[in-house]
Amino acid sequence: MDPADKSIIEWDLQRGTQIRLIRGHRADVQAVTMMPNGKRLISVSADILIKTWRDDGSLSCILSGHSAPVTHMTVIPSSCYGL
């Protein structure tokens, strides 16, 4: 995650190489988490949006409704629920 350019960088930790760059937030990305099945990323941002991303880096869903920046996200294991 690189808040300076409002993007998420996915890394191959063994090789130390960038796998993909995901862009889509209009403000600093605050946190990123992975769904338990490994098929979706969830990012939260100062733009007051929660976004889900497919494993190919494409946008899956935008969740709105917050009135202030979203700074944290957690996913309940073995479910599709997030807090």
C-alpha positions as CSV (number, residue, x, y, z in Angstrom):
1,M,0.0,0.0,0.0
2,D,1.4,3.4,-0.9
3,P,-0.8,6.2,0.6
4,A,1.3,8.8,-1.2
5,D,-0.3,7.9,-4.6
6,K,-3.5,6.4,-3.3
7,S,-2.7,3.0,-4.5
8,I,-2.1,-0.6,-3.3
9,I,1.0,-2.5,-4.4
10,E,0.9,-6.2,-4.2
11,W,4.3,-7.8,-3.7
12,D,5.9,-11.2,-4.2
13,L,7.8,-11.4,-0.9
14,Q,10.1,-14.2,-1.9
15,R,11.4,-12.4,-5.0
16,G,11.0,-8.8,-3.8
17,T,9.1,-7.9,-6.9
18,Q,5.9,-6.0,-7.5
19,I,3.1,-8.2,-8.8
20,R,0.5,-5.5,-9.5
21,L,-0.5,-1.9,-8.8
22,I,-4.1,-1.3,-7.9
23,R,-5.4,2.3,-8.2
24,G,-8.9,3.5,-7.5
25,H,-9.1,5.6,-4.3
26,R,-9.2,9.4,-4.3
27,A,-7.5,9.8,-1.0
28,D,-4.9,8.0,1.1
29,V,-5.4,4.3,1.5
30,Q,-5.5,3.6,5.2
31,A,-5.6,-0.2,5.4
32,V,-5.9,-3.3,3.3
33,T,-7.0,-6.8,4.2
34,M,-7.6,-10.1,2.4
35,M,-10.8,-12.1,2.5
36,P,-10.3,-15.5,4.1
37,N,-10.7,-17.3,0.7
38,G,-7.8,-15.3,-0.7
39,K,-9.9,-14.1,-3.7
40,R,-10.7,-10.5,-2.7
41,L,-8.7,-7.6,-1.2
42,I,-10.6,-5.0,0.8
43,S,-9.2,-1.5,1.0
44,V,-10.3,1.4,3.2
45,S,-9.5,5.1,2.6
46,A,-9.7,8.6,3.7
47,D,-12.1,9.1,0.7
48,I,-14.7,7.5,3.1
49,L,-15.1,4.5,0.8
50,I,-14.5,0.7,1.2
51,K,-13.5,-1.0,-2.0
52,T,-13.2,-4.7,-2.8
53,W,-10.9,-5.9,-5.5
54,R,-10.8,-9.2,-7.4
55,D,-7.7,-11.3,-7.4
56,D,-6.8,-9.9,-10.9
57,G,-6.8,-6.3,-9.4
58,S,-10.1,-5.2,-10.9
59,L,-12.7,-3.4,-8.8
60,S,-15.4,-5.7,-7.5
61,C,-17.5,-3.5,-5.3
62,I,-17.7,0.0,-3.6
63,L,-19.3,0.3,-0.2
64,S,-20.3,3.8,0.8
65,G,-22.2,5.3,3.7
66,H,-19.4,6.5,6.1
67,S,-19.3,10.2,6.9
68,A,-15.6,10.3,7.9
69,P,-12.4,8.6,6.6
70,V,-12.3,4.8,7.1
71,T,-9.1,3.9,8.9
72,H,-9.4,0.2,9.7
73,M,-11.1,-3.0,8.4
74,T,-11.2,-6.5,9.6
75,V,-12.9,-9.6,8.2
76,I,-14.6,-12.2,10.3
77,P,-12.9,-15.6,9.5
78,S,-15.0,-18.2,7.8
79,S,-17.6,-15.6,6.7
80,C,-18.3,-12.8,4.3
81,Y,-18.7,-10.2,7.0
82,G,-16.5,-7.2,7.6
83,L,-16.2,-4.6,10.4
